[in-house]
Amino acid sequence: MSLSRRALLSGLSSVAVLGCSSEPRLRASRVASAPAGRVVTGREALTVIPGIPTQDGAGVSLTRVIGQRALDHLDPFLLLDELHSDEANAYIRGFPDHPHRGFETITVMLEGRMRHRDSRGGHGLITGGGVQWMTAGRGLVHSEMPEQEEGMLWGFQLWLNLPRAEKMCAQQYQDLAPERIAEHRLASGGLLRAIAGEVLGVEGPVEPRATAPVLLTATLRDESPLTIDLPRDHSAFVFVQDGEAEVGPERRTTRVPQDHLAVLGPGTSLTIRARHERTGILVAAARPLNEPIARRGPFVMSTQEELDQAFLDYRNGTLG
């Protein structure tokens, strides 16, 4: 079984143990609350991070946005990868068997087909427009393989941390077919699709999670602004997967190019405008956990001892 899948600290230290008092490259807890006495409404972009090309799995080419040197994590978000190619050689080898423990993976497919199988006998097909929300909990071994030999394969995988008290919970899948994703037609002709949380009066189908996430994709068709509410103290970001966007309230906007992520400051609303005729975005927000993080490769725990135990369980065949 391969451990190469999601070697998210490749090129960094082999083990990272981060506590509430540590200083990672960019701390979500530093951007999630407003200074005392200051009223903030519109969220502004604090920094813009370019995605970097890399490979993972059995040689899949992708863009890593969270989980790289410029943005190690954004509590509780641990990793964001984009897979986007119409060349089969870039994705055909997929992600063979690999383990996970201690967090959730969210796979958002825009185009193409990916087959999931796990060590507990579970399997499913994620198609364009569909989502899989997997809670690894106490652990499993699974594979994610393209179920196509040609054509476009485009999607994201986002890692969302679990609270320490829930890291050894039972495994769970929420397989969400495209028709289950809540949609809201924008006045400009664009489309917003809510995966988790409530946005513009539509509620995503994901069951309530400890981090109270808001997750959506949207296609913006013109320069008409899209404004949505977000929980004030959530960590949040906007990723532009297609086109170019302006993020932030009027006169305080920041340009965000394609394949770049804007880390958002505090506030209760988010305004985004397309700078081109068509712009595609991924928006995510979640309550920061402010807990220690111990991670290496496919495991994310709270202490070095828990991390060592995860690797021991995997070697002994007792993961999960």
Backbone hydrogen bonds, N-H to C=O, Kabsch-Sander energy under -0.5 kcal/mol:
donor,donor_aa,acceptor,acceptor_aa,energy
2,S,97,D,-1.2
7,A,4,S,-1.4
8,L,6,R,-2.8
10,S,7,A,-2.3
12,L,9,L,-2.9
16,A,295,R,-1.6
18,L,16,A,-0.5
18,L,293,I,-3.3
19,G,17,V,-0.5
22,S,19,G,-1.5
28,A,26,L,-0.5
30,R,27,R,-0.9
31,V,27,R,-0.5
31,V,28,A,-1.5
32,A,28,A,-0.9
38,R,35,P,-2.0
40,V,38,R,-0.6
43,R,269,S,-2.9
46,L,44,E,-0.6
46,L,263,V,-3.2
47,T,263,V,-1.0
49,I,261,L,-3.4
51,G,259,D,-2.7
52,I,64,R,-2.5
54,T,62,L,-2.5
56,D,60,V,-1.8
58,A,94,G,-2.5
59,G,56,D,-1.5
60,V,56,D,-3.0
61,S,90,A,-2.7
62,L,54,T,-2.5
63,T,82,E,-2.9
64,R,52,I,-2.9
64,R,62,L,-0.5
65,V,63,T,-0.5
65,V,80,L,-3.1
66,I,80,L,-1.1
67,G,71,L,-2.9
68,Q,71,L,-1.4
71,L,68,Q,-0.5
74,L,77,F,-2.9
77,F,74,L,-3.1
78,L,159,W,-2.4
79,L,159,W,-0.9
80,L,66,I,-1.8
81,D,157,Q,-2.4
82,E,63,T,-2.7
83,L,155,G,-2.8
84,H,82,E,-0.5
85,S,153,L,-2.0
88,A,86,D,-0.6
90,A,87,E,-2.1
91,Y,88,A,-1.7
92,I,88,A,-3.0
94,G,91,Y,-1.7
95,F,144,E,-2.6
98,H,142,H,-2.1
100,H,140,L,-2.0
101,R,298,P,-1.0
102,G,137,G,-2.7
102,G,167,K,-0.6
104,E,160,L,-2.9
105,T,134,M,-2.6
106,I,158,L,-2.9
107,T,105,T,-0.5
107,T,132,Q,-2.9
108,V,106,I,-0.6
108,V,156,F,-2.1
109,M,107,T,-0.6
109,M,130,G,-2.4
110,L,108,V,-0.5
110,L,154,W,-2.9
111,E,154,W,-2.1
114,M,126,I,-2.4
115,R,145,M,-3.6
116,H,124,G,-3.3
117,R,143,S,-1.7
118,D,122,G,-2.3
119,S,141,V,-2.5
121,G,118,D,-1.6
124,G,116,H,-2.1
126,I,114,M,-3.2
127,T,125,L,-0.6
128,G,112,G,-1.1
129,G,109,M,-2.9
130,G,127,T,-2.9
131,V,176,L,-2.5
132,Q,107,T,-2.3
133,W,174,Q,-2.3
134,M,105,T,-3.1
134,M,132,Q,-0.7
135,T,133,W,-0.5
135,T,172,Q,-3.2
136,A,103,F,-2.0
136,A,134,M,-0.8
137,G,103,F,-0.7
138,R,169,C,-2.5
139,G,136,A,-2.5
140,L,100,H,-1.6
142,H,98,H,-2.7
143,S,117,R,-2.7
144,E,95,F,-2.6
145,M,115,R,-2.6
147,E,113,R,-2.5
151,G,86,D,-0.6
153,L,85,S,-2.5
154,W,111,E,-2.6
155,G,83,L,-2.5
156,F,108,V,-2.6
157,Q,81,D,-2.1
158,L,106,I,-2.5
159,W,79,L,-2.5
160,L,104,E,-2.8
161,N,76,P,-2.9
162,L,102,G,-1.1
166,E,163,P,-2.0
167,K,163,P,-0.6
167,K,164,R,-0.9
169,C,166,E,-1.8
172,Q,135,T,-1.8
174,Q,133,W,-1.7
176,L,131,V,-3.1
176,L,174,Q,-0.7
177,A,175,D,-0.7
180,R,177,A,-2.3
181,I,177,A,-0.5
181,I,178,P,-1.2
182,A,194,A,-1.2
184,H,192,L,-2.7
186,L,190,G,-2.4
189,G,186,L,-2.2
191,L,219,T,-1.4
192,L,184,H,-2.4
193,R,217,T,-3.1
194,A,182,A,-2.5
194,A,192,L,-0.5
195,I,193,R,-0.6
195,I,215,L,-2.8
196,A,215,L,-1.8
199,V,202,V,-3.0
202,V,199,V,-2.2
204,G,197,G,-3.0
206,V,195,I,-1.8
212,A,209,R,-1.6
214,V,285,A,-3.0
215,L,196,A,-2.1
216,L,283,V,-2.3
217,T,193,R,-2.0
218,A,281,I,-2.0
219,T,191,L,-2.7
220,L,218,A,-0.5
220,L,279,T,-3.2
226,L,272,I,-3.1
227,T,225,P,-0.6
228,I,270,L,-2.4
230,L,268,T,-1.9
234,H,231,P,-1.4
235,S,286,A,-2.4
237,F,284,A,-2.4
238,V,262,A,-1.9
239,F,282,L,-3.0
240,V,260,H,-2.3
241,Q,239,F,-0.7
241,Q,280,G,-1.6
242,D,280,G,-1.5
245,A,256,V,-2.4
246,E,273,R,-2.8
247,V,254,T,-2.7
248,G,271,T,-2.7
252,R,249,P,-2.4
254,T,247,V,-2.1
256,V,245,A,-3.3
259,D,240,V,-3.2
260,H,240,V,-0.6
260,H,257,P,-1.2
261,L,49,I,-2.9
262,A,238,V,-3.1
263,V,47,T,-2.4
263,V,261,L,-0.6
264,L,236,A,-2.3
265,G,44,E,-3.2
267,G,232,R,-0.9
268,T,41,T,-2.0
269,S,41,T,-2.3
270,L,228,I,-2.7
272,I,226,L,-2.5
273,R,246,E,-2.4
274,A,222,D,-0.9
275,R,244,E,-3.0
276,H,244,E,-0.6
279,T,220,L,-2.2
280,G,242,D,-2.3
281,I,218,A,-2.6
282,L,239,F,-2.6
283,V,216,L,-2.6
284,A,237,F,-2.1
285,A,214,V,-2.3
286,A,235,S,-2.2
287,R,211,T,-3.3
293,I,18,L,-3.0
294,A,301,M,-3.1
295,R,16,A,-1.8
296,R,299,F,-1.9
299,F,296,R,-1.9
300,V,101,R,-2.2
301,M,294,A,-3.7
307,L,303,T,-1.9
308,D,304,Q,-2.7
309,Q,305,E,-2.1
310,A,306,E,-1.8
311,F,307,L,-1.9
312,L,308,D,-2.2
313,D,309,Q,-2.9
314,Y,310,A,-2.2
315,R,311,F,-2.4
316,N,312,L,-2.1
317,G,313,D,-0.5
317,G,314,Y,-1.0
318,T,313,D,-2.8
319,L,313,D,-0.7
320,G,138,R,-0.9
